[in-house]
Structures are given as structure tokens and as C-alpha cells.
Amino acid sequence: MNDGSALRPLVVDHNIITSTGPATALDVAFKLLELLTDVENIDEVKRNMRFV
């Protein structure tokens, strides 16, 4: 099956999250944070980490 997911750096499929490698670690972390909390919390964490 070729749905194009292999070309995306981050893929979420139900309860499975996968990525292309170490360079996407923060993307995975922020996605997990989003799934476990809310978008406002992500924004606060990004501000505290100086991403925003």
C-alpha cells in the first residue's frame, strides 16, 4: 500500500506514531504532548524552549 505516508516526516496512525529519524524527535515530542494534553500546553512549552 502506497498512501504517501513514507514521504512524510511524521505519521500518526491510531495509537502508533512514527517518524523518519532523529531529526524529527521534537516533532514527535510535540505530537505526543498534543495528544496527551492540549494545544495551549504545546504553545507554552514552545515559548519556554524559545521556539516561538
PDBQT receptor file of N, H, CA, C and O in Angstrom, charges set to zero:
ATOM      1  N   MET A   1       0.839  -1.175   0.000  1.00  0.00    +0.000 N 
ATOM      2  CA  MET A   1       0.000   0.000   0.000  1.00  0.00    +0.000 C 
ATOM      3  C   MET A   1       0.882   1.235   0.000  1.00  0.00    +0.000 C 
ATOM      4  O   MET A   1       1.763   1.369   0.849  1.00  0.00    +0.000 OA
ATOM      5  N   ASN A   2       0.658   2.121  -0.924  1.00  0.00    +0.000 N 
ATOM      6  H   ASN A   2      -0.058   2.012  -1.613  1.00  0.00    +0.000 HD
ATOM      7  CA  ASN A   2       1.446   3.342  -1.003  1.00  0.00    +0.000 C 
ATOM      8  C   ASN A   2       0.520   4.543  -0.879  1.00  0.00    +0.000 C 
ATOM      9  O   ASN A   2      -0.011   5.047  -1.868  1.00  0.00    +0.000 OA
ATOM     10  N   ASP A   3       0.339   4.990   0.364  1.00  0.00    +0.000 N 
ATOM     11  H   ASP A   3       0.770   4.581   1.168  1.00  0.00    +0.000 HD
ATOM     12  CA  ASP A   3      -0.536   6.137   0.607  1.00  0.00    +0.000 C 
ATOM     13  C   ASP A   3       0.244   7.434   0.760  1.00  0.00    +0.000 C 
ATOM     14  O   ASP A   3      -0.332   8.460   1.123  1.00  0.00    +0.000 OA
ATOM     15  N   GLY A   4       1.530   7.405   0.492  1.00  0.00    +0.000 N 
ATOM     16  H   GLY A   4       1.997   6.571   0.197  1.00  0.00    +0.000 HD
ATOM     17  CA  GLY A   4       2.360   8.595   0.604  1.00  0.00    +0.000 C 
ATOM     18  C   GLY A   4       2.903   8.840   1.995  1.00  0.00    +0.000 C 
ATOM     19  O   GLY A   4       3.660   9.790   2.198  1.00  0.00    +0.000 OA
ATOM     20  N   SER A   5       2.538   8.009   2.960  1.00  0.00    +0.000 N 
ATOM     21  H   SER A   5       1.924   7.238   2.795  1.00  0.00    +0.000 HD
ATOM     22  CA  SER A   5       2.985   8.238   4.334  1.00  0.00    +0.000 C 
ATOM     23  C   SER A   5       4.499   8.095   4.480  1.00  0.00    +0.000 C 
ATOM     24  O   SER A   5       5.087   8.688   5.384  1.00  0.00    +0.000 OA
ATOM     25  N   ALA A   6       5.133   7.322   3.609  1.00  0.00    +0.000 N 
ATOM     26  H   ALA A   6       4.655   6.840   2.875  1.00  0.00    +0.000 HD
ATOM     27  CA  ALA A   6       6.585   7.159   3.687  1.00  0.00    +0.000 C 
ATOM     28  C   ALA A   6       7.316   8.452   3.353  1.00  0.00    +0.000 C 
ATOM     29  O   ALA A   6       8.495   8.597   3.678  1.00  0.00    +0.000 OA
ATOM     30  N   LEU A   7       6.642   9.380   2.717  1.00  0.00    +0.000 N 
ATOM     31  H   LEU A   7       5.684   9.262   2.453  1.00  0.00    +0.000 HD
ATOM     32  CA  LEU A   7       7.262  10.651   2.344  1.00  0.00    +0.000 C 
ATOM     33  C   LEU A   7       7.093  11.720   3.419  1.00  0.00    +0.000 C 
ATOM     34  O   LEU A   7       7.718  12.777   3.342  1.00  0.00    +0.000 OA
ATOM     35  N   ARG A   8       6.255  11.456   4.420  1.00  0.00    +0.000 N 
ATOM     36  H   ARG A   8       5.747  10.597   4.483  1.00  0.00    +0.000 HD
ATOM     37  CA  ARG A   8       6.014  12.440   5.478  1.00  0.00    +0.000 C 
ATOM     38  C   ARG A   8       6.984  12.216   6.637  1.00  0.00    +0.000 C 
ATOM     39  O   ARG A   8       7.287  11.073   6.977  1.00  0.00    +0.000 OA
ATOM     40  N   PRO A   9       7.471  13.293   7.244  1.00  0.00    +0.000 N 
ATOM     41  CA  PRO A   9       8.426  13.139   8.342  1.00  0.00    +0.000 C 
ATOM     42  C   PRO A   9       7.804  12.558   9.610  1.00  0.00    +0.000 C 
ATOM     43  O   PRO A   9       8.506  11.948  10.417  1.00  0.00    +0.000 OA
ATOM     44  N   LEU A  10       6.489  12.740   9.795  1.00  0.00    +0.000 N 
ATOM     45  H   LEU A  10       5.919  13.235   9.140  1.00  0.00    +0.000 HD
ATOM     46  CA  LEU A  10       5.801  12.252  10.988  1.00  0.00    +0.000 C 
ATOM     47  C   LEU A  10       4.475  11.645  10.561  1.00  0.00    +0.000 C 
ATOM     48  O   LEU A  10       3.706  12.266   9.827  1.00  0.00    +0.000 OA
ATOM     49  N   VAL A  11       4.210  10.420  11.028  1.00  0.00    +0.000 N 
ATOM     50  H   VAL A  11       4.835   9.916  11.624  1.00  0.00    +0.000 HD
ATOM     51  CA  VAL A  11       2.964   9.743  10.686  1.00  0.00    +0.000 C 
ATOM     52  C   VAL A  11       2.301   9.269  11.971  1.00  0.00    +0.000 C 
ATOM     53  O   VAL A  11       2.934   8.632  12.813  1.00  0.00    +0.000 OA
ATOM     54  N   VAL A  12       1.014   9.589  12.111  1.00  0.00    +0.000 N 
ATOM     55  H   VAL A  12       0.500  10.106  11.426  1.00  0.00    +0.000 HD
ATOM     56  CA  VAL A  12       0.212   9.121  13.236  1.00  0.00    +0.000 C 
ATOM     57  C   VAL A  12      -0.879   8.226  12.668  1.00  0.00    +0.000 C 
ATOM     58  O   VAL A  12      -1.667   8.653  11.823  1.00  0.00    +0.000 OA
ATOM     59  N   ASP A  13      -0.919   6.989  13.134  1.00  0.00    +0.000 N 
ATOM     60  H   ASP A  13      -0.279   6.643  13.820  1.00  0.00    +0.000 HD
ATOM     61  CA  ASP A  13      -1.928   6.032  12.687  1.00  0.00    +0.000 C 
ATOM     62  C   ASP A  13      -2.539   5.392  13.926  1.00  0.00    +0.000 C 
ATOM     63  O   ASP A  13      -1.950   4.494  14.528  1.00  0.00    +0.000 OA
ATOM     64  N   HIS A  14      -3.712   5.857  14.295  1.00  0.00    +0.000 N 
ATOM     65  H   HIS A  14      -4.190   6.586  13.805  1.00  0.00    +0.000 HD
ATOM     66  CA  HIS A  14      -4.392   5.423  15.518  1.00  0.00    +0.000 C 
ATOM     67  C   HIS A  14      -3.473   5.692  16.708  1.00  0.00    +0.000 C 
ATOM     68  O   HIS A  14      -3.199   6.853  17.012  1.00  0.00    +0.000 OA
ATOM     69  N   ASN A  15      -2.994   4.662  17.384  1.00  0.00    +0.000 N 
ATOM     70  H   ASN A  15      -3.216   3.719  17.137  1.00  0.00    +0.000 HD
ATOM     71  CA  ASN A  15      -2.134   4.878  18.550  1.00  0.00    +0.000 C 
ATOM     72  C   ASN A  15      -0.654   4.655  18.245  1.00  0.00    +0.000 C 
ATOM     73  O   ASN A  15       0.145   4.469  19.163  1.00  0.00    +0.000 OA
ATOM     74  N   ILE A  16      -0.284   4.672  16.974  1.00  0.00    +0.000 N 
ATOM     75  H   ILE A  16      -0.933   4.823  16.228  1.00  0.00    +0.000 HD
ATOM     76  CA  ILE A  16       1.118   4.499  16.574  1.00  0.00    +0.000 C 
ATOM     77  C   ILE A  16       1.636   5.804  15.985  1.00  0.00    +0.000 C 
ATOM     78  O   ILE A  16       1.021   6.388  15.094  1.00  0.00    +0.000 OA
ATOM     79  N   ILE A  17       2.775   6.248  16.499  1.00  0.00    +0.000 N 
ATOM     80  H   ILE A  17       3.275   5.773  17.223  1.00  0.00    +0.000 HD
ATOM     81  CA  ILE A  17       3.437   7.446  15.989  1.00  0.00    +0.000 C 
ATOM     82  C   ILE A  17       4.824   7.023  15.523  1.00  0.00    +0.000 C 
ATOM     83  O   ILE A  17       5.567   6.381  16.265  1.00  0.00    +0.000 OA
ATOM     84  N   THR A  18       5.162   7.382  14.306  1.00  0.00    +0.000 N 
ATOM     85  H   THR A  18       4.559   7.904  13.704  1.00  0.00    +0.000 HD
ATOM     86  CA  THR A  18       6.483   7.045  13.781  1.00  0.00    +0.000 C 
ATOM     87  C   THR A  18       7.028   8.240  13.007  1.00  0.00    +0.000 C 
ATOM     88  O   THR A  18       6.276   9.118  12.585  1.00  0.00    +0.000 OA
ATOM     89  N   SER A  19       8.327   8.257  12.833  1.00  0.00    +0.000 N 
ATOM     90  H   SER A  19       8.938   7.543  13.176  1.00  0.00    +0.000 HD
ATOM     91  CA  SER A  19       8.941   9.373  12.116  1.00  0.00    +0.000 C 
ATOM     92  C   SER A  19      10.144   8.873  11.326  1.00  0.00    +0.000 C 
ATOM     93  O   SER A  19      10.530   7.707  11.409  1.00  0.00    +0.000 OA
ATOM     94  N   THR A  20      10.723   9.791  10.560  1.00  0.00    +0.000 N 
ATOM     95  H   THR A  20      10.410  10.738  10.493  1.00  0.00    +0.000 HD
ATOM     96  CA  THR A  20      11.805   9.405   9.659  1.00  0.00    +0.000 C 
ATOM     97  C   THR A  20      13.165   9.279  10.332  1.00  0.00    +0.000 C 
ATOM     98  O   THR A  20      14.078   8.695   9.748  1.00  0.00    +0.000 OA
ATOM     99  N   GLY A  21      13.326   9.804  11.535  1.00  0.00    +0.000 N 
ATOM    100  H   GLY A  21      12.584  10.278  12.009  1.00  0.00    +0.000 HD
ATOM    101  CA  GLY A  21      14.620   9.677  12.191  1.00  0.00    +0.000 C 
ATOM    102  C   GLY A  21      14.812  10.676  13.311  1.00  0.00    +0.000 C 
ATOM    103  O   GLY A  21      13.869  11.368  13.695  1.00  0.00    +0.000 OA
ATOM    104  N   PRO A  22      16.021  10.758  13.839  1.00  0.00    +0.000 N 
ATOM    105  CA  PRO A  22      16.318  11.609  14.984  1.00  0.00    +0.000 C 
ATOM    106  C   PRO A  22      16.018  13.094  14.770  1.00  0.00    +0.000 C 
ATOM    107  O   PRO A  22      15.704  13.803  15.726  1.00  0.00    +0.000 OA
ATOM    108  N   ALA A  23      16.110  13.560  13.551  1.00  0.00    +0.000 N 
ATOM    109  H   ALA A  23      16.364  12.984  12.775  1.00  0.00    +0.000 HD
ATOM    110  CA  ALA A  23      15.871  14.984  13.290  1.00  0.00    +0.000 C 
ATOM    111  C   ALA A  23      14.428  15.390  13.562  1.00  0.00    +0.000 C 
ATOM    112  O   ALA A  23      14.139  16.579  13.697  1.00  0.00    +0.000 OA
ATOM    113  N   THR A  24      13.528  14.433  13.643  1.00  0.00    +0.000 N 
ATOM    114  H   THR A  24      13.763  13.467  13.533  1.00  0.00    +0.000 HD
ATOM    115  CA  THR A  24      12.115  14.735  13.883  1.00  0.00    +0.000 C 
ATOM    116  C   THR A  24      11.706  14.479  15.336  1.00  0.00    +0.000 C 
ATOM    117  O   THR A  24      10.515  14.435  15.646  1.00  0.00    +0.000 OA
ATOM    118  N   ALA A  25      12.674  14.312  16.216  1.00  0.00    +0.000 N 
ATOM    119  H   ALA A  25      13.641  14.348  15.964  1.00  0.00    +0.000 HD
ATOM    120  CA  ALA A  25      12.380  13.989  17.615  1.00  0.00    +0.000 C 
ATOM    121  C   ALA A  25      11.489  15.035  18.276  1.00  0.00    +0.000 C 
ATOM    122  O   ALA A  25      10.570  14.683  19.016  1.00  0.00    +0.000 OA
ATOM    123  N   LEU A  26      11.746  16.308  18.022  1.00  0.00    +0.000 N 
ATOM    124  H   LEU A  26      12.493  16.594  17.421  1.00  0.00    +0.000 HD
ATOM    125  CA  LEU A  26      10.905  17.342  18.631  1.00  0.00    +0.000 C 
ATOM    126  C   LEU A  26       9.498  17.329  18.051  1.00  0.00    +0.000 C 
ATOM    127  O   LEU A  26       8.533  17.598  18.766  1.00  0.00    +0.000 OA
ATOM    128  N   ASP A  27       9.369  17.022  16.770  1.00  0.00    +0.000 N 
ATOM    129  H   ASP A  27      10.153  16.803  16.189  1.00  0.00    +0.000 HD
ATOM    130  CA  ASP A  27       8.037  16.891  16.177  1.00  0.00    +0.000 C 
ATOM    131  C   ASP A  27       7.245  15.787  16.873  1.00  0.00    +0.000 C 
ATOM    132  O   ASP A  27       6.062  15.952  17.170  1.00  0.00    +0.000 OA
ATOM    133  N   VAL A  28       7.903  14.671  17.128  1.00  0.00    +0.000 N 
ATOM    134  H   VAL A  28       8.864  14.536  16.887  1.00  0.00    +0.000 HD
ATOM    135  CA  VAL A  28       7.260  13.559  17.827  1.00  0.00    +0.000 C 
ATOM    136  C   VAL A  28       6.897  13.983  19.248  1.00  0.00    +0.000 C 
ATOM    137  O   VAL A  28       5.796  13.697  19.718  1.00  0.00    +0.000 OA
ATOM    138  N   ALA A  29       7.802  14.652  19.923  1.00  0.00    +0.000 N 
ATOM    139  H   ALA A  29       8.697  14.884  19.541  1.00  0.00    +0.000 HD
ATOM    140  CA  ALA A  29       7.539  15.095  21.292  1.00  0.00    +0.000 C 
ATOM    141  C   ALA A  29       6.346  16.042  21.349  1.00  0.00    +0.000 C 
ATOM    142  O   ALA A  29       5.491  15.910  22.225  1.00  0.00    +0.000 OA
ATOM    143  N   PHE A  30       6.285  16.990  20.427  1.00  0.00    +0.000 N 
ATOM    144  H   PHE A  30       6.980  17.097  19.716  1.00  0.00    +0.000 HD
ATOM    145  CA  PHE A  30       5.166  17.932  20.424  1.00  0.00    +0.000 C 
ATOM    146  C   PHE A  30       3.857  17.239  20.051  1.00  0.00    +0.000 C 
ATOM    147  O   PHE A  30       2.803  17.612  20.568  1.00  0.00    +0.000 OA
ATOM    148  N   LYS A  31       3.897  16.251  19.177  1.00  0.00    +0.000 N 
ATOM    149  H   LYS A  31       4.753  15.948  18.758  1.00  0.00    +0.000 HD
ATOM    150  CA  LYS A  31       2.682  15.498  18.828  1.00  0.00    +0.000 C 
ATOM    151  C   LYS A  31       2.190  14.710  20.032  1.00  0.00    +0.000 C 
ATOM    152  O   LYS A  31       0.991  14.683  20.310  1.00  0.00    +0.000 OA
ATOM    153  N   LEU A  32       3.114  14.065  20.754  1.00  0.00    +0.000 N 
ATOM    154  H   LEU A  32       4.088  14.088  20.529  1.00  0.00    +0.000 HD
ATOM    155  CA  LEU A  32       2.727  13.346  21.968  1.00  0.00    +0.000 C 
ATOM    156  C   LEU A  32       2.119  14.293  22.993  1.00  0.00    +0.000 C 
ATOM    157  O   LEU A  32       1.109  13.974  23.620  1.00  0.00    +0.000 OA
ATOM    158  N   LEU A  33       2.734  15.454  23.160  1.00  0.00    +0.000 N 
ATOM    159  H   LEU A  33       3.554  15.714  22.650  1.00  0.00    +0.000 HD
ATOM    160  CA  LEU A  33       2.215  16.444  24.091  1.00  0.00    +0.000 C 
ATOM    161  C   LEU A  33       0.816  16.886  23.680  1.00  0.00    +0.000 C 
ATOM    162  O   LEU A  33      -0.060  17.057  24.528  1.00  0.00    +0.000 OA
ATOM    163  N   GLU A  34       0.608  17.069  22.385  1.00  0.00    +0.000 N 
ATOM    164  H   GLU A  34       1.320  16.930  21.696  1.00  0.00    +0.000 HD
ATOM    165  CA  GLU A  34      -0.714  17.450  21.879  1.00  0.00    +0.000 C 
ATOM    166  C   GLU A  34      -1.754  16.364  22.178  1.00  0.00    +0.000 C 
ATOM    167  O   GLU A  34      -2.868  16.665  22.606  1.00  0.00    +0.000 OA
ATOM    168  N   LEU A  35      -1.383  15.111  21.952  1.00  0.00    +0.000 N 
ATOM    169  H   LEU A  35      -0.477  14.866  21.605  1.00  0.00    +0.000 HD
ATOM    170  CA  LEU A  35      -2.321  14.015  22.174  1.00  0.00    +0.000 C 
ATOM    171  C   LEU A  35      -2.621  13.799  23.654  1.00  0.00    +0.000 C 
ATOM    172  O   LEU A  35      -3.719  13.375  24.013  1.00  0.00    +0.000 OA
ATOM    173  N   LEU A  36      -1.644  14.088  24.510  1.00  0.00    +0.000 N 
ATOM    174  H   LEU A  36      -0.752  14.432  24.218  1.00  0.00    +0.000 HD
ATOM    175  CA  LEU A  36      -1.820  13.858  25.942  1.00  0.00    +0.000 C 
ATOM    176  C   LEU A  36      -2.372  15.066  26.689  1.00  0.00    +0.000 C 
ATOM    177  O   LEU A  36      -2.948  14.911  27.765  1.00  0.00    +0.000 OA
ATOM    178  N   THR A  37      -2.205  16.266  26.136  1.00  0.00    +0.000 N 
ATOM    179  H   THR A  37      -1.736  16.391  25.261  1.00  0.00    +0.000 HD
ATOM    180  CA  THR A  37      -2.691  17.466  26.825  1.00  0.00    +0.000 C 
ATOM    181  C   THR A  37      -3.528  18.287  25.851  1.00  0.00    +0.000 C 
ATOM    182  O   THR A  37      -4.590  17.842  25.416  1.00  0.00    +0.000 OA
ATOM    183  N   ASP A  38      -3.056  19.477  25.508  1.00  0.00    +0.000 N 
ATOM    184  H   ASP A  38      -2.193  19.838  25.861  1.00  0.00    +0.000 HD
ATOM    185  CA  ASP A  38      -3.792  20.326  24.570  1.00  0.00    +0.000 C 
ATOM    186  C   ASP A  38      -2.835  21.280  23.870  1.00  0.00    +0.000 C 
ATOM    187  O   ASP A  38      -1.664  21.390  24.237  1.00  0.00    +0.000 OA
ATOM    188  N   VAL A  39      -3.349  21.964  22.863  1.00  0.00    +0.000 N 
ATOM    189  H   VAL A  39      -4.300  21.875  22.565  1.00  0.00    +0.000 HD
ATOM    190  CA  VAL A  39      -2.525  22.846  22.035  1.00  0.00    +0.000 C 
ATOM    191  C   VAL A  39      -1.969  24.008  22.854  1.00  0.00    +0.000 C 
ATOM    192  O   VAL A  39      -0.843  24.447  22.616  1.00  0.00    +0.000 OA
ATOM    193  N   GLU A  40      -2.738  24.509  23.811  1.00  0.00    +0.000 N 
ATOM    194  H   GLU A  40      -3.652  24.153  24.005  1.00  0.00    +0.000 HD
ATOM    195  CA  GLU A  40      -2.254  25.613  24.643  1.00  0.00    +0.000 C 
ATOM    196  C   GLU A  40      -1.002  25.210  25.417  1.00  0.00    +0.000 C 
ATOM    197  O   GLU A  40      -0.086  26.014  25.590  1.00  0.00    +0.000 OA
ATOM    198  N   ASN A  41      -0.967  23.982  25.874  1.00  0.00    +0.000 N 
ATOM    199  H   ASN A  41      -1.712  23.328  25.733  1.00  0.00    +0.000 HD
ATOM    200  CA  ASN A  41       0.205  23.492  26.602  1.00  0.00    +0.000 C 
ATOM    201  C   ASN A  41       1.418  23.420  25.683  1.00  0.00    +0.000 C 
ATOM    202  O   ASN A  41       2.530  23.745  26.100  1.00  0.00    +0.000 OA
ATOM    203  N   ILE A  42       1.218  23.000  24.445  1.00  0.00    +0.000 N 
ATOM    204  H   ILE A  42       0.315  22.735  24.106  1.00  0.00    +0.000 HD
ATOM    205  CA  ILE A  42       2.312  22.950  23.473  1.00  0.00    +0.000 C 
ATOM    206  C   ILE A  42       2.875  24.345  23.253  1.00  0.00    +0.000 C 
ATOM    207  O   ILE A  42       4.091  24.534  23.229  1.00  0.00    +0.000 OA
ATOM    208  N   ASP A  43       1.986  25.322  23.093  1.00  0.00    +0.000 N 
ATOM    209  H   ASP A  43       0.998  25.168  23.113  1.00  0.00    +0.000 HD
ATOM    210  CA  ASP A  43       2.434  26.702  22.884  1.00  0.00    +0.000 C 
ATOM    211  C   ASP A  43       3.267  27.193  24.059  1.00  0.00    +0.000 C 
ATOM    212  O   ASP A  43       4.284  27.859  23.867  1.00  0.00    +0.000 OA
ATOM    213  N   GLU A  44       2.839  26.864  25.274  1.00  0.00    +0.000 N 
ATOM    214  H   GLU A  44       2.013  26.323  25.430  1.00  0.00    +0.000 HD
ATOM    215  CA  GLU A  44       3.592  27.283  26.461  1.00  0.00    +0.000 C 
ATOM    216  C   GLU A  44       4.970  26.619  26.498  1.00  0.00    +0.000 C 
ATOM    217  O   GLU A  44       5.969  27.277  26.790  1.00  0.00    +0.000 OA
ATOM    218  N   VAL A  45       5.023  25.337  26.208  1.00  0.00    +0.000 N 
ATOM    219  H   VAL A  45       4.212  24.803  25.971  1.00  0.00    +0.000 HD
ATOM    220  CA  VAL A  45       6.301  24.619  26.200  1.00  0.00    +0.000 C 
ATOM    221  C   VAL A  45       7.222  25.196  25.129  1.00  0.00    +0.000 C 
ATOM    222  O   VAL A  45       8.410  25.403  25.378  1.00  0.00    +0.000 OA
ATOM    223  N   LYS A  46       6.683  25.454  23.941  1.00  0.00    +0.000 N 
ATOM    224  H   LYS A  46       5.719  25.286  23.739  1.00  0.00    +0.000 HD
ATOM    225  CA  LYS A  46       7.499  26.027  22.864  1.00  0.00    +0.000 C 
ATOM    226  C   LYS A  46       8.031  27.407  23.249  1.00  0.00    +0.000 C 
ATOM    227  O   LYS A  46       9.183  27.731  22.959  1.00  0.00    +0.000 OA
ATOM    228  N   ARG A  47       7.196  28.219  23.901  1.00  0.00    +0.000 N 
ATOM    229  H   ARG A  47       6.261  27.956  24.136  1.00  0.00    +0.000 HD
ATOM    230  CA  ARG A  47       7.666  29.538  24.362  1.00  0.00    +0.000 C 
ATOM    231  C   ARG A  47       8.794  29.377  25.373  1.00  0.00    +0.000 C 
ATOM    232  O   ARG A  47       9.808  30.070  25.293  1.00  0.00    +0.000 OA
ATOM    233  N   ASN A  48       8.619  28.470  26.316  1.00  0.00    +0.000 N 
ATOM    234  H   ASN A  48       7.795  27.907  26.381  1.00  0.00    +0.000 HD
ATOM    235  CA  ASN A  48       9.649  28.245  27.333  1.00  0.00    +0.000 C 
ATOM    236  C   ASN A  48      10.943  27.693  26.736  1.00  0.00    +0.000 C 
ATOM    237  O   ASN A  48      12.026  27.911  27.280  1.00  0.00    +0.000 OA
ATOM    238  N   MET A  49      10.826  26.979  25.622  1.00  0.00    +0.000 N 
ATOM    239  H   MET A  49       9.946  26.802  25.180  1.00  0.00    +0.000 HD
ATOM    240  CA  MET A  49      12.008  26.444  24.943  1.00  0.00    +0.000 C 
ATOM    241  C   MET A  49      12.553  27.410  23.897  1.00  0.00    +0.000 C 
ATOM    242  O   MET A  49      13.522  27.102  23.204  1.00  0.00    +0.000 OA
ATOM    243  N   ARG A  50      11.924  28.583  23.788  1.00  0.00    +0.000 N 
ATOM    244  H   ARG A  50      11.136  28.833  24.351  1.00  0.00    +0.000 HD
ATOM    245  CA  ARG A  50      12.321  29.646  22.842  1.00  0.00    +0.000 C 
ATOM    246  C   ARG A  50      12.120  29.238  21.383  1.00  0.00    +0.000 C 
ATOM    247  O   ARG A  50      12.878  29.661  20.510  1.00  0.00    +0.000 OA
ATOM    248  N   PHE A  51      11.093  28.413  21.115  1.00  0.00    +0.000 N 
ATOM    249  H   PHE A  51      10.477  28.070  21.825  1.00  0.00    +0.000 HD
ATOM    250  CA  PHE A  51      10.744  28.048  19.747  1.00  0.00    +0.000 C 
ATOM    251  C   PHE A  51       9.824  29.073  19.107  1.00  0.00    +0.000 C 
ATOM    252  O   PHE A  51       9.728  29.153  17.882  1.00  0.00    +0.000 OA
ATOM    253  N   VAL A  52       9.149  29.856  19.936  1.00  0.00    +0.000 N 
ATOM    254  H   VAL A  52       9.227  29.791  20.931  1.00  0.00    +0.000 HD
ATOM    255  CA  VAL A  52       8.186  30.840  19.419  1.00  0.00    +0.000 C 
ATOM    256  C   VAL A  52       8.666  32.229  19.763  1.00  0.00    +0.000 C 
ATOM    257  O   VAL A  52       8.007  33.212  19.423  1.00  0.00    +0.000 OA
TER     258      VAL A  52
